[in-house]
Amino acid sequence: MAAAGHTELGPLNQWIHIWAYKDAAERFRVRDEARATGAWPPQTRGMFIKQENMLVVPVSFSPLR
């Protein structure tokens, strides 16, 4: 995990976590492995109303490059 936090401004009470992967293929591979072991999706106990996903690329000066 590269970062984790929640919002206090804008859309309130959103939990945000950012994971750093080499590329989209690695992200899909890791997610598929987690599904195979039963680790994904996590048990949420009905806490989530919606979930959004986004694949982004770090800017040229980012240490994640």
N, C-alpha and C positions, 0 to 999 in steps of 0.2 A: 504494500500500500504506500503510495507516494504522499497522500494527504487525506485528512478526514476532518469534518466539521459540520456545523449547522448554520442556518441562516437566522438572522435577527432583523434584517431589513428586506424589503421587497417581498417575495413570497415567503411568509413566515413558517418557521418550524420544519424546514426541509433538511434532511440528513444528506450530506454530500460526501462521497468517498471517491478518490481518484487512484486508479491502479496504473502502474507503468508497465507496459508490455512492449516487446521488441517490434511487433507489428500486429495487425488484426488476426492473422493466422495463429499466432501464439495465444492470443486472448481466447479464440474459439477452441483451441486445443485444451487449454487449461480448464475452461468451462465444461467441455465435454468430459474430461477426466473427473471433475468434481461431480457431475451428474452420475457417472458410472459408479462412483463410490457412495452415492447417496448424500454427499455433503452439499449438493446444490439441487434445488433451491433451498435456502434456509427456512426453518420453521418461523413463521412471522406472527402466529397467534392473531391474525386479522388486524394487525396494526397499520398496514399500508393501505392507502386509498389508491395510489397509482405509483408506477415506477417508470422512470425514463432512463434510457441509455444513450450515450453519445461516444463516438470514437473521434478523437482529436489528435492532432500532430503538434509536438512542441515547436515553438518558434526557434529560429536559427541560433539565438544566444542562450537557450535553455540548457541547463546541465543534464537534462534528460535526453538530449540528442545523442 
